[in-house]
């Protein structure tokens, strides 16, 4: 069985859509584990309504508000499936989301499979940044290859575009980092990859991130430095877990996340706020590491930041949101 863990906080308006997505799944042996993280709206009653009427295997867990990581962790603990997926309540999945990934895990005997995703801008469901045609091709890689693909941007994923053996998480005591508002999913995903020996990439778009005007992705605040803290923590983890990869990660891992934070800040802050922001943090030392990064946009823009943070802001304003999500 597959367990899909769905945390929600004040998500009453989205519950019907995600339930509808899973009611259409081609693969039927699954449970939906909703973790109601202290919602103050009508989320709980909506969950009860759909649990009663959908005919799906729905588990509802209520907890006082502790954040998305704590919600996912309790969902993992209470889940009954052999495989895990993580969804956000306000996103959408294709009808073969479970079927395609489950078949790969079983037929190819892999421990984790990644699917493709697209970003859909609400309210008009505009497909952003995606002119790509899926091939349906499956590629099998080892752990070190996957870590390098993830580091250098050849693999673009978050926790919502994977299906993973629950055994991997339990045997390696993997949990989402609690108390952080950003990048806790990437922190978890890095460690999941580091504990898998056989990994599959599915070249098929099965997950849709809905980008809304009031979503966390469409805003900027300095809590985003949570991600930088978590990426720095991983340097110690990789030193002991994957020494062959450790030096590469130490050079580029946290630095790449810092680049992303600064790119976001340069788009969302005016010039005065941006200048105050970059003086507050030790950004140049991290971005210097990226001058030799294999992605030309990141390397060139990092070099421009070293010369002039204003040039970096001009560049990011021109190319903008394409590199934010």
matplotlib code that plots the C-alpha trace (Angstrom):
import matplotlib.pyplot as plt

x = [0.0, 1.0, 0.5, 0.1, 0.9, -0.9, -0.3, -2.7, -3.3, -6.4, -6.8, -10.5, -10.9, -8.4, -9.5, -12.1, -9.7, -7.0, -9.6, -10.9, -7.4, -6.9, -10.4, -9.3, -6.1, -5.5, -3.8, -6.3, -4.4, -3.5, -4.4, -4.6, -3.1, -4.3, -2.5, -4.6, -2.0, -4.1, -6.4, -8.7, -11.0, -13.4, -10.7, -11.5, -15.2, -14.3, -12.1, -14.8, -17.2, -14.9, -13.9, -17.5, -18.5, -15.4, -15.1, -11.4, -9.2, -8.8, -7.0, -7.3, -4.8, -5.4, -2.5, -1.9, -0.1, 3.5, 4.4, 4.6, 7.6, 6.0, 2.8, 4.7, 6.6, 3.5, 2.1, 5.1, 4.7, 1.0, 1.1, 0.4, 1.9, 5.1, 5.7, 5.3, 4.4, 4.2, 1.6, 0.6, -3.2, -3.3, -1.5, -2.7, -1.6, -2.2, -4.3, -1.3, 0.8, 0.7, 0.4, 3.5, 5.8, 4.7, 5.3, 8.8, 9.6, 8.4, 9.5, 12.9, 13.5, 14.5, 14.1, 12.9, 11.5, 11.4, 8.8, 8.7, 6.6, 5.2, 4.3, 0.8, 0.0, -3.4, -6.2, -6.1, -4.0, -1.3, 1.5, 4.8, 8.2, 7.3, 7.7, 9.0, 7.5, 7.6, 9.2, 8.1, 11.7, 13.0, 16.6, 18.3, 21.2, 23.2, 23.3, 26.4, 25.1, 21.8, 23.5, 25.6, 22.6, 20.7, 23.6, 24.2, 20.6, 20.2, 17.6, 15.0, 12.7, 11.2, 9.5, 6.2, 7.7, 8.9, 7.7, 10.0, 10.2, 9.1, 11.8, 14.5, 13.2, 12.6, 15.9, 17.9, 15.9, 15.0, 12.6, 11.8, 13.7, 11.2, 11.2, 12.1, 9.9, 11.8, 13.8, 13.0, 11.8, 15.2, 17.1, 15.0, 15.4, 19.2, 19.4, 16.9, 19.0, 22.2, 20.6, 19.3, 21.5, 19.2, 17.2, 14.8, 14.1, 10.8, 10.6, 6.9, 5.1, 2.8, 2.7, 1.5, 2.6, -0.1, 1.6, -0.9, -0.5, -0.5, 1.6, 4.9, 6.7, 5.3, 6.7, 10.0, 11.0, 14.3, 13.0, 14.3, 17.7, 16.3, 17.2, 20.8, 21.2, 19.8, 22.1, 25.1, 24.1, 24.3, 28.0, 28.7, 26.2, 27.9, 31.3, 30.4, 27.8, 29.2, 32.9, 33.2, 30.6, 31.4, 33.9, 31.6, 28.6, 30.7, 31.8, 28.4, 25.5, 24.8, 26.2, 23.7, 20.9, 22.3, 22.3, 18.6, 17.8, 19.6, 17.9, 14.5, 15.4, 16.5, 13.1, 10.9, 12.8, 13.2, 16.8, 17.0, 15.7, 17.9, 21.0, 20.2, 19.6, 22.9, 24.9, 23.3, 24.6, 27.9, 26.7, 29.9, 31.9, 29.3, 28.7, 32.4, 32.3, 29.8, 32.0, 33.2, 29.7, 28.7, 25.5, 26.4, 23.5, 24.5, 28.2, 27.9, 25.3, 27.5, 30.5, 28.4, 27.3, 31.0, 31.6, 28.4, 25.3, 23.3, 24.3, 23.0, 19.7, 19.4, 20.0, 17.5, 14.9, 15.2, 14.9, 12.9, 10.6, 11.8, 14.5, 12.6, 10.3]
y = [0.0, 3.6, 6.3, 9.9, 12.4, 15.7, 18.4, 21.3, 24.5, 26.5, 24.7, 24.2, 25.6, 23.1, 19.8, 19.0, 19.4, 17.2, 14.5, 14.7, 14.1, 11.0, 9.7, 9.5, 7.6, 4.5, 2.8, 2.2, 0.6, 3.8, 5.8, 9.6, 10.7, 14.3, 16.0, 19.0, 21.3, 23.3, 24.9, 27.6, 27.5, 24.7, 22.3, 19.6, 19.5, 19.5, 16.5, 14.7, 15.4, 14.0, 11.1, 10.1, 10.7, 10.1, 6.3, 6.7, 5.4, 8.6, 9.0, 12.4, 13.4, 16.5, 18.3, 21.7, 24.0, 22.9, 23.5, 21.5, 19.4, 18.2, 17.4, 15.3, 13.6, 12.5, 11.4, 9.2, 7.7, 6.9, 5.8, 2.2, 2.0, 0.4, 3.4, 7.1, 10.2, 13.8, 16.2, 19.7, 20.2, 23.1, 21.3, 18.8, 15.4, 13.5, 10.4, 8.1, 9.8, 6.7, 4.1, 5.1, 5.6, 2.4, 0.3, 1.6, 0.9, -2.6, -3.5, -1.9, -2.7, 0.8, 2.5, 5.9, 7.3, 10.9, 12.3, 15.6, 18.6, 21.8, 25.1, 26.3, 29.9, 30.5, 31.7, 31.0, 27.9, 29.3, 26.8, 28.6, 27.9, 24.6, 23.8, 20.4, 17.2, 14.2, 11.1, 8.6, 7.3, 5.8, 6.2, 4.2, 5.8, 5.1, 7.3, 9.3, 10.1, 11.3, 13.5, 15.2, 15.5, 17.2, 19.5, 20.6, 21.1, 18.2, 16.8, 19.4, 18.0, 18.5, 15.9, 16.1, 14.6, 11.4, 8.0, 6.4, 3.1, 3.9, 1.4, 3.9, 6.6, 4.2, 2.4, 5.6, 7.6, 10.3, 13.0, 16.5, 19.2, 20.9, 24.6, 25.7, 27.5, 27.0, 24.3, 21.6, 19.4, 19.8, 19.0, 15.8, 14.9, 15.3, 12.8, 10.4, 10.3, 9.6, 6.5, 5.0, 2.7, 2.4, 5.4, 6.0, 9.2, 9.1, 11.6, 12.3, 15.2, 13.9, 16.7, 20.3, 23.0, 25.8, 29.1, 31.6, 35.3, 34.8, 31.7, 31.4, 31.1, 34.4, 36.3, 37.1, 37.3, 36.6, 33.3, 32.0, 31.9, 28.8, 27.0, 28.2, 27.0, 23.6, 23.3, 24.2, 21.4, 18.9, 19.6, 17.6, 14.9, 14.3, 14.2, 11.1, 9.6, 10.2, 11.3, 10.9, 13.7, 15.8, 18.2, 19.0, 19.6, 21.8, 24.0, 24.4, 23.2, 26.0, 28.6, 27.6, 28.1, 31.5, 32.4, 31.5, 33.6, 36.6, 36.2, 36.2, 39.2, 41.2, 40.6, 41.3, 44.1, 47.7, 49.0, 50.5, 47.4, 45.2, 47.2, 46.9, 43.2, 42.4, 44.4, 42.4, 39.0, 37.6, 36.8, 37.5, 34.7, 32.2, 33.5, 33.5, 29.7, 29.7, 31.4, 27.9, 26.4, 24.5, 26.4, 29.5, 31.6, 31.0, 31.4, 34.6, 36.2, 35.3, 36.9, 40.1, 40.1, 40.1, 43.1, 44.9, 43.7, 46.2, 44.5, 41.3, 43.0, 44.3, 40.9, 39.2, 41.9, 41.1, 37.4, 37.5, 34.7, 32.1, 31.1, 31.7, 28.8]
z = [0.0, -0.6, 2.0, 0.8, 3.6, 3.3, 5.9, 6.0, 7.8, 7.0, 3.7, 3.6, 0.1, -1.4, 0.2, -2.4, -5.3, -3.9, -2.9, -6.5, -7.8, -5.8, -6.5, -10.2, -9.5, -11.7, -8.8, -6.0, -3.0, -1.1, 2.0, 2.3, 5.6, 6.3, 9.2, 10.3, 11.8, 14.2, 11.5, 12.6, 9.6, 8.6, 7.4, 10.0, 9.1, 5.4, 6.0, 7.8, 5.0, 2.3, 4.4, 4.7, 1.0, -1.1, -0.6, -0.2, 2.6, 4.6, 7.9, 9.7, 12.4, 14.4, 16.2, 17.7, 15.2, 15.0, 11.4, 8.2, 9.3, 12.5, 10.5, 8.0, 10.7, 12.5, 9.2, 8.5, 12.0, 11.6, 8.0, 7.2, 3.7, 2.5, 0.2, 0.9, -1.1, 0.1, -1.3, -0.4, -0.1, -2.6, -5.4, -8.0, -9.3, -12.6, -12.7, -13.0, -10.3, -8.1, -10.8, -12.7, -9.8, -8.0, -11.0, -11.4, -7.8, -8.1, -11.6, -11.4, -7.7, -6.8, -3.5, -4.7, -7.9, -9.1, -11.4, -13.3, -12.1, -13.6, -12.0, -12.6, -11.9, -10.3, -10.7, -14.5, -14.3, -16.6, -17.2, -16.4, -17.8, -19.4, -23.1, -22.4, -23.9, -21.6, -23.0, -20.3, -20.3, -17.0, -16.0, -13.2, -11.3, -8.2, -5.1, -6.0, -9.5, -8.0, -5.4, -8.1, -10.4, -7.6, -6.7, -10.2, -11.2, -13.6, -11.2, -10.0, -7.4, -4.0, -1.7, -3.5, -6.7, -5.2, -4.1, -1.6, 0.4, 3.9, 5.1, 4.0, 6.3, 9.3, 9.0, 8.8, 11.3, 8.8, 9.8, 8.5, 10.4, 12.8, 13.6, 10.1, 7.6, 4.4, 2.6, 5.2, 2.3, 0.5, 3.7, 4.0, 0.3, 0.4, 3.2, 1.6, -1.6, 0.5, 1.9, -1.4, -3.6, -6.6, -7.8, -10.8, -12.8, -14.6, -17.5, -17.0, -15.5, -12.7, -10.1, -10.5, -8.1, -7.9, -7.5, -5.9, -5.3, -1.5, -1.4, 0.4, -2.9, -4.1, -1.1, 0.4, 4.1, 5.8, 7.3, 3.9, 5.6, 7.4, 4.2, 4.3, 7.9, 7.0, 3.9, 6.1, 8.5, 5.7, 5.3, 8.5, 7.5, 4.1, 5.7, 7.5, 5.2, 1.7, 1.9, -1.9, -2.4, 0.7, -0.8, -3.8, -1.5, 0.9, -2.0, -3.7, -1.6, 0.8, -1.7, -4.3, -1.7, -0.8, -4.5, -4.7, -1.6, -3.0, -6.3, -4.6, -2.5, -5.5, -7.1, -4.1, -2.5, -3.8, -4.1, -0.6, 1.1, -1.1, -0.2, 3.5, 3.1, 1.4, 4.0, 6.7, 5.6, 4.5, 1.0, -1.1, 0.5, -0.5, -4.0, -4.7, -4.5, -7.4, -10.0, -11.0, -10.8, -14.0, -14.5, -16.6, -15.3, -11.7, -12.3, -14.3, -12.0, -9.0, -10.6, -11.3, -7.6, -6.5, -8.8, -8.0, -6.2, -8.2, -11.5, -9.9, -9.1, -12.7, -14.1, -11.8, -12.5, -16.2, -15.9, -12.7, -11.6, -13.9, -11.4, -8.2, -7.7]

ax = plt.figure().add_subplot(projection="3d")
ax.plot(x, y, z, "-o")
ax.set_aspect("equal")
plt.show()
